[in-house]
Amino acid sequence: MGCDIHLAAEVRQDGVWTPAQEFENEEGCIRVKGKGFYGGRNYRLFSILADVRNGYGFAGVRTGEGFCPISPPRGIPEDCHPATRLYLESYDPGHSHSYHTMAQLLEFDWTQVSRLQGVLSAKEFWDWDRYSRGQGEGPESWCGGVGGIGVRVLEEEEMRPIINAKLAGIQNHAEKLKVLETELPGLYVRCAWDLPYYKCADEFMSCTMPRLWKLGRPEDVRILFFFDN
């Protein structure tokens, strides 16, 4: 079962925390009105924010060594605005309620590195391994595990000679991808790679943090959130 985050923001004005967005009641459920500050499904970010889905994904599949979280879930702050509290408490069953100020987010070491792991198709592995991997990027598409009739999961040293044999004499890049997709459909490779936390946080770092920055001083801006399964 998937896990999602529900997130709101508050700004402190004259010592009082007030919502940075509006809420609406939709069929008995309190939701953020319009575009919220963040709503993606990124288990790596969830791990960093509150130790949720840390090192594993759907059905408990291991996805790597995990992350050092900013803090374990801290609950709902006593001084949050009543409208925000209603939002945070409206979803049942919600879990792992927590909050961080912008100052705490900025003080956190996002340059830390975590080792991730996953299974890639022959096509995805070759395309990533030949260039992006050397640039410090993770694969674009991967999964925690695969199974089924005709499926084989190999180690990297087993996969490379198979791929090289299939691509011998082919020059065109697009044709190489097509050959790997059509002629090695059941072969996958188990990989591991290292990424800094800021790359794992992705959209939260590139879009959410800049929007929060504009709301006020770091110590006077905070996010409040919870998760559902």
C-alpha positions in Angstrom: 0.0 0.0 0.0 1.3 3.5 -0.9 2.1 6.2 1.5 1.4 9.9 0.9 2.3 13.1 2.8 -0.2 15.9 3.7 1.6 19.1 4.3 0.7 22.7 5.4 2.8 25.8 6.2 2.5 28.4 8.9 4.0 31.8 9.4 4.5 33.5 12.8 3.3 37.0 13.0 3.4 39.0 16.2 4.1 35.8 18.1 1.1 33.9 16.6 1.3 31.1 14.1 -1.1 31.6 11.1 -1.8 29.4 8.1 0.1 30.2 4.9 -2.6 28.7 2.8 -6.4 28.2 2.9 -8.2 25.0 3.7 -11.5 23.7 2.3 -13.9 21.0 3.4 -14.4 18.5 0.6 -16.9 15.8 1.4 -16.2 15.9 5.1 -12.4 15.9 4.6 -10.3 19.0 5.2 -7.9 19.7 2.4 -5.4 22.4 1.3 -7.2 24.7 -1.1 -5.5 25.0 -4.5 -1.8 24.1 -5.0 -0.2 23.2 -1.8 3.4 23.5 -0.9 4.2 19.8 -1.5 2.2 16.7 -2.3 4.6 14.3 -4.0 5.2 10.7 -3.1 8.9 10.5 -2.4 9.8 7.9 0.2 13.3 9.2 0.4 12.1 12.6 1.4 9.6 11.0 3.9 12.6 9.2 5.5 14.5 12.5 5.8 11.6 14.5 7.2 10.3 12.0 9.8 11.9 8.5 9.5 8.9 7.2 7.5 9.4 4.4 5.0 13.1 4.7 5.8 15.1 2.2 3.7 12.1 0.3 2.3 9.3 0.8 -0.1 6.1 -1.0 -1.2 5.5 -4.3 0.5 8.6 -3.8 2.7 11.1 -4.1 -0.2 14.5 -2.8 0.7 15.5 0.3 -1.2 18.9 1.1 0.4 20.7 1.8 3.6 18.2 4.5 4.6 18.6 8.1 5.8 19.4 10.0 9.0 16.1 11.9 9.6 15.9 15.5 10.7 14.0 14.1 13.7 11.6 11.3 14.6 7.9 12.4 14.4 7.4 15.2 16.9 3.6 15.3 16.9 1.4 18.4 16.4 2.8 21.6 18.1 0.6 23.0 20.9 0.8 26.5 19.4 -0.4 25.7 15.9 -3.4 27.6 14.5 -6.8 26.0 15.0 -7.4 25.7 11.3 -4.1 24.0 10.8 -4.8 21.6 13.7 -8.2 20.7 12.2 -6.5 19.9 8.9 -3.8 17.8 10.6 -6.3 15.9 12.7 -9.0 15.4 10.1 -7.6 12.4 8.3 -8.1 9.0 9.8 -5.9 7.1 9.9 -3.1 9.7 9.7 0.2 9.0 11.3 3.7 10.3 12.1 2.6 13.9 12.6 5.5 16.3 12.8 6.8 19.8 12.0 10.0 21.7 11.2 10.8 25.3 10.9 12.5 26.6 7.8 15.5 27.3 10.0 15.7 23.7 11.0 15.4 22.6 7.4 18.3 25.0 6.4 20.5 23.8 9.3 20.1 20.2 8.3 23.1 18.6 6.4 21.6 17.9 3.0 25.0 17.0 1.6 25.0 13.7 3.4 25.1 10.6 1.1 22.9 7.6 1.2 23.4 4.3 -0.6 20.3 3.3 -2.6 19.6 0.0 -4.3 17.1 -1.3 -6.9 16.5 -3.5 -9.9 16.8 -2.1 -13.5 15.9 -3.5 -16.9 18.7 -4.2 -19.3 17.8 -1.1 -21.3 17.6 1.2 -18.3 20.8 -0.2 -16.9 22.9 0.3 -20.0 21.6 3.8 -20.7 22.3 4.9 -17.1 25.6 3.0 -16.7 27.2 4.4 -19.8 27.0 8.1 -18.8 24.7 9.4 -16.1 26.2 7.1 -13.4 29.6 8.6 -13.9 28.0 12.1 -13.4 26.8 11.1 -10.0 23.2 10.6 -11.0 20.9 7.8 -10.1 18.9 5.8 -12.7 15.7 7.5 -14.0 13.6 4.3 -13.7 14.0 1.4 -11.3 12.0 -0.8 -8.9 12.6 -2.6 -5.6 12.2 -6.0 -7.1 10.7 -8.0 -10.0 9.4 -11.5 -10.5 7.4 -13.7 -12.9 7.9 -16.4 -15.6 11.0 -15.8 -17.6 12.4 -13.1 -15.3 16.0 -13.2 -14.2 17.8 -10.8 -12.0 21.6 -10.7 -12.5 24.5 -8.9 -10.9 26.2 -6.1 -12.8 29.3 -8.3 -13.8 26.9 -10.9 -15.2 24.8 -8.4 -17.2 27.5 -6.4 -18.9 28.9 -9.1 -21.2 25.4 -10.1 -22.2 24.6 -6.5 -23.2 27.9 -6.0 -25.0 27.3 -9.1 -27.1 23.8 -7.9 -28.1 25.1 -4.5 -29.0 28.2 -5.5 -30.9 28.4 -3.8 -34.3 25.4 -1.5 -33.6 26.3 2.2 -33.8 22.9 4.0 -33.5 21.9 4.8 -29.9 18.2 4.6 -30.5 18.7 1.2 -32.2 20.7 0.0 -29.2 17.9 0.9 -26.8 15.4 -0.9 -29.0 17.5 -4.1 -29.2 17.9 -4.2 -25.4 14.1 -3.6 -24.9 13.0 -6.2 -27.4 15.6 -8.9 -27.1 16.3 -8.9 -23.4 12.8 -8.3 -21.9 13.1 -10.6 -19.0 16.6 -9.7 -17.8 17.2 -7.3 -15.0 20.2 -6.2 -13.0 20.6 -5.5 -9.3 22.4 -2.2 -8.7 23.5 0.1 -5.9 24.4 3.8 -6.1 25.1 6.7 -3.9 23.2 10.0 -3.8 23.4 13.1 -1.6 20.2 13.9 0.3 19.5 17.0 -1.6 19.2 15.1 -4.8 17.0 12.5 -3.1 14.7 15.3 -1.9 14.3 16.5 -5.6 11.2 18.7 -6.0 11.1 19.6 -2.3 14.5 21.2 -2.6 13.9 22.8 -6.0 10.4 24.1 -5.6 9.0 23.8 -2.0 12.0 25.3 -0.2 12.2 28.4 -2.4 8.5 29.0 -1.9 8.8 28.7 1.9 11.8 31.1 1.9 9.6 33.8 0.5 7.1 33.6 3.4 9.3 35.2 6.1 12.3 34.7 8.3 13.4 31.1 8.6 12.6 30.9 12.3 9.1 32.3 11.6 8.1 29.8 8.9 7.4 26.1 9.4 5.9 23.1 7.7 3.5 20.8 9.5 2.6 17.4 8.1 1.4 13.8 8.5 1.3 10.7 6.4 -1.3 8.1 5.4 -0.9 4.6 4.1 
